Amino acid sequence: MAARRRFGRVRKLPSGRYQARYLGTDGVDHSAPSTFERKADADRWLAATESDLLRGDLSKPESSRVTVAQYGSAWIRERPGLRPRTVQLYEGLLRLHIVPGLGHVPVGDLSPAQVRLWRANLLAGGLGESTVAKAYRLLKSVMATAEDDRLVRRNPCQIRGASTERPPERPLLTLAQVYALADGVPDRFRMLVLLGTFGSLRWGELAALTRGAVDAEAGLVHVRVSASEPYGKFVVGPPKSAAGRRTVALPEAVLPELREHLRRYVAADGAALVFTGPTGVHIRRSGFQKHWRAAMAHAEVTGVHFHDLRHTGNTLTAHAGANLSDLMTRMGHSSTRAARIYLHTTPERDRAVAAALNALLTGAASRASSADFVRHHPRP
């Protein structure tokens, strides 16, 4: 039930929080950009808004008391459908990189110049370009919603290209290095390395993989769920996108080892995890790191991440002749952007294309010569 007052309205939501609204001079009903834990806070917001209106500050009355920190927190909290790991990522970017420089600024006062200075300071402070791009992209999304809420006339994040990440080229492993890494981990994790490479599976997909999702006779892995570890908790949920639900065919060469792994380390129950620690519990990234470091030492490689196995597998798949659609399906991507990365031309691939073209031309020339010979030497 809305509380009656001279200016605006306050009502208690089913969540227990309070919402403040008022009818603006434009005839539009405006809501506070976030809800309030206490009714008194909602009352104070309305009082401040009314004061702004009386002073003639009609352009951005709602934003006068809502800071970037407050609005950003509300934006993350009220965003529908975010995965736990994404929430953790956004909260970290907001807390560590946005709030220190811009958190105190009222949303409606944030200017393009302030955003440019904030970004420049992050880069000058030594923060990685990819992290800066992520933080800028989050701020831009938050301010786009503020623009929709009429808190700002125009999104102040106007730096062209600042949202684009340009991560350094990841190492591409040879087959010998992949198998050396597999040899360097405990035997129960050997298939983890091989499936990460030749199945192009993500860590989360491998951590959540169950016996029932693996057909070792047909050589198929059915990816239906993925694991994440937000705030240290092991959480199993759907893949990153609908395209993440897929079936991946494995090369015949790895199937004997896969069958042996299932026999030795996995219970007969279809819900049993394919990869667990020695005590039978699910694997965690943090716990696996010591094994990965030992594997890198054994393979004599440095700076390699587990995700680079997927990068290597995708590249091998492209070199084996997969087209864009094949790669998208295998990788579990709904966008062509990531898959196109692996379709770049290499000298080996270019020579193969030239050889195929040469065979086509040679065959055509041979057929033409034969036809010419027949024309000049008809059968008696």
N, C-alpha and C positions, 0 to 999 in steps of 0.2 A: 504494500500500500504506500503510495507516494506521500511524503510529508508535505503539508501545505506551508508555504512561506511567501514572503512578498516577492522575491526574485528566485526563479528557478525551482527545481524539484529534486528531491533526494528519495531514492527508493532502495530497499534492501533486496538483493538478488538471492536466488536459491542457494548460491555458493556461500552466503553469509557476508559477502562484501557489499559495498554501497556504490550506487551509480548516481552521478549528478548530471542534470540536464537543464537547459534553459532555452527559451525561444528568443532567437536573435532578431536584430532589427531587419535582417534580410528575410524574415518570415520563415526561416529554417530552424528546426529543432536541433540544437547542438548538444553533444555529450562530451563529458570530460574524456580526454584521451586514454585514461586508465581508470580502473575502479579503485575504491578506497577500503582500507581495512576497517576504519572507524567512521561513523556518521559525522563526527566532529570535523574530520579531515575533509569530507565532502562539503560540509557547510562552509568551511574556510575557503575552499576553492571557489565556491559560488560567490562568496563575499568579495574575493579578490577579482573575480571576473566582472562582477557588477561595477566595482570600482574602476576597472579599466574602461568599461563601456561609458561610464559617466565622464571620464577624462577625455573621451573621444578617441581612444585607441581601438578603433573598430576593425583594423586589419587583421589582428591576431590576438584577440582577447584570451582565447583558451590556452594559448601557449605561454602566456606571460609568466606563469608559475610552474610550468612543466619542463623539467630539464631533459637533456639528451639521455642522461643516466636513467631517469624515471621512465621516460617514454620507451627507451630501448628495452628495459627490463620487462615492461608490460607487453611490448611487441613480441618478445620471445615467449613469455608465459601464455599469451593468448593466441599464438600462431597454431593453427590446426594441423594435425598430421605430422608433426616433426618427430623424427626418430630420436630415441634417447641420446645416442651419440652425437646427433646434430645439435640437440639442445645444449649438451655439454660443450661442444665446439663454440656455439654462438655465445654462451655465457662467458666462456674464457676470453674470446675476442673482445667482448664488451668490457669486461672487468679489467683486463690487462692492457688493452691497446686503445680503446675508445674513451672510456671514462677518465683516465688520467689527464687527457688533453682537452676533451670536450664535454665531459660529463656534467659540469656545472652550468653549461650554456643553455639558456632557454631554447626550446626547439624552434620557436618562431624567430629567434634572433640569429640562428646559425646561418652564416653567410658563406658563399663560395670561397672568399678569401680565407676565412677561418679554416675551412676544410682543406684548402691547398697547403696552408701553413702546418696544420696537424699532420698531414701526410708527409710533407717534407721533413718534419721533425722526426717522424718514425724512421724514415729511411736514413736520415743523418745519424740517428742513434744506433744504427747497426742492425735493426730488425730486418729479417730476410724479406726479399721482394715478394715472395709468394704469400707470406703472412700478412704483409701490408696490403696486398691485393685482396686477401680474404676479409680483412678488417674494413677496408674501404667498401667492398661489395655488401657487407652486412649493413654498414651505415647508410649506404645508398638505398637499400631495401627498406630500412626503417624510415628514412625520410620520404620515400615514395608513398608509404602508408600515411605519413604525416600530411603529405600533399593531398591525398585522397580525403583525409579528415579535415581539410581546410585549415590546418594549423600553419601551413606555409603556402605562399603563393606559387612557389616553384622550388623543386628539389635543389638544394644547394650543392649537391654532389655532381659536378659538371666536368670533371677531369677526364678527358678522352683517353680511353685505354687503361685507366687506373684499375679497373675491375679485372683485367685479364692477367692471369698468372702465367709466368714464363719460367717454369721450373727448369733446372739444368737437365741435360740429357742423361737419362738413367743408363747404367751399364748394361750392355747386352752380353749375356753369358754364352760360352760355347757349350756344346754337349758334354765335353770332357769336364768342364767346370761344374755343370749341373750334377753330374754323377759323382764328382769329387765332394760336392756339398752333401749329397745324399749319403755318401760313405762316411762323412764326418759327424753325423748326428747319431744318437742311439738308434738301434735297429727299429724300434717301435715308431720312430718318426721318419724313417726312410721314405715311406710312401707319401708322407705329408709333403716332402720336397718334390717328389716325382709328380704327384697330382697337382701341386701348385704350378708346376711347369707345363706338363703335357695335357692337363685338363684346363689350364688357364683359370684356375679357381682362386678366389680371394681367401685371405686368412679366415674371415668370419664364416664363409661358406664351408671351409674345411673343418673349423672348430665345431660347427653345428651338424656336420654330416653324420647320418645314421646308417646302420647296416641296411635297413629297408630301402634306402635311397640309392643303393649301389647294386648293380647287376654285373657281377664280375664275370659271368659267362658271356654275356652279350657285349661287355665292355662299355657299359653306360652308367653315368652318374646323373641322378635326377636332383637338381638343385631346387629346393622348395623353401628353405629357411636359411637364416644367417645369424651369427652370434655377434654381439657387441659387448663392450665392457664400460658402460657409462658409470663414472664415479666408482670404479672398481667392482661393480656388480656384473655377473655373467648373465646376459639377457639374450634370449633367442626370440627372433621375430621374423617377419617377412623380409625378402631381399630388398635392396635399395629401390628397385622399381619393378613394375610388372614384367619387364623384359628379363629381370634377374631370375625369374622362375623359368628354368630351361632344362634341357637334357643335353649332356655333353658326352660325345663319343670319345673313347680313349684309344690310343694306338695299341695294337695287338701286343707289341713288345713289352708293355708294362703289366699286362694282365696276369701272367704267372706270379709276379711278386705281389700284386694286389690280392690274389686268392690266398697266398701264403700269409699275408698280413691279416686278413680276415680270420683265417684259421687260428693264428697264434694269439692275436691281441683283442679280438672283438667277440663279445658274447653273441649267442644265437638269436637273441631277441632282436626283432626288427627295429626297436627304438634305441638299441645300444649305440653309443657314440663310436665312430670309427677310429677316432684319435683321442686317446686319454693319456694321462700321466701314469707312472708306475703304480699308483694307488687306485687307479680306476676313475679318477675325477676328470672333469673337462680340462682341456689345456688352456693356458692363458699366455698372452703375448709376453708378459713380464717374466713368467717362469721359463719360457722357451728361449729367451735371449742368451742365456749362458750356453745352451746347445748350439745356437746359431753362431755365436762368436767362435766356438771351438770348430765348427764346420768351416767357417771362413779361413781360419788358420790352417786347417787340413787342406783346403783347396787352394791355399796361397792367393786369396783374393781379399781386397779391402773395400770398404765403403759400399757393400752390397746389402740391400734390404730384402726381406722376404718377398715383398711385393715385386721385386725385380724378376722373380721366377715367372710370374704371370706376364710381365713385359716380354721376357724371353720366349715364353710359350706362344704369345700372340704373334711375335715376329716370325717364329718358325712356321706357324700356321699360315701366315701370309705368304711366306716363301714357298710353302708347299702348294700354293695355287689357290688359296681361299679368296673368294671375292668379297666385296663389301658386306653383302647380306650374310654370308657365312660367318664373317668375323663378328658382326653385330650379335648374331645368335649365340655364338660360342662364348663371347665376352659377357653377354647379358646386358647389352646397352640398347636403349631405345633411340639414341641419337647417333648420327653418323660421324660426329666430330671425333670421338675417341678412336673409332675403328679406322678412320682414314690415316691416322698416325702410322699404322702398320702397313699401309699400302705404298709407302715411299719406295722409289726405285733404288736398287743397289747395283753395283757393277755386275755382280753375278746374275742378278735377275735381268738386267739389261742385255747381257750377253745371251741369256737363254731366249729372250724375246727376239734378238737379232738372228739367232740360229733357227728359230721357228719360222721367222719371216724368210730367211734364206731357203729353207726347205720348201716353203710355199712357192717362192720364185723359181727355184730349180725345177720343181714339179711342173709348174706352168710352162717353163721353157722346154722341158722334155716333151710335154704333150704337144706343144706347138711344133717342135721339130719333127715329131712323129707324123703329125697331120700333114706337114709340108712334104715329107718324104712320100707319103701315100699319094698325095696329089701329083707328084712328079713321077712316081713309079707305080702306076696302077697295076693291080693284079691281072694276069692274062685271062 
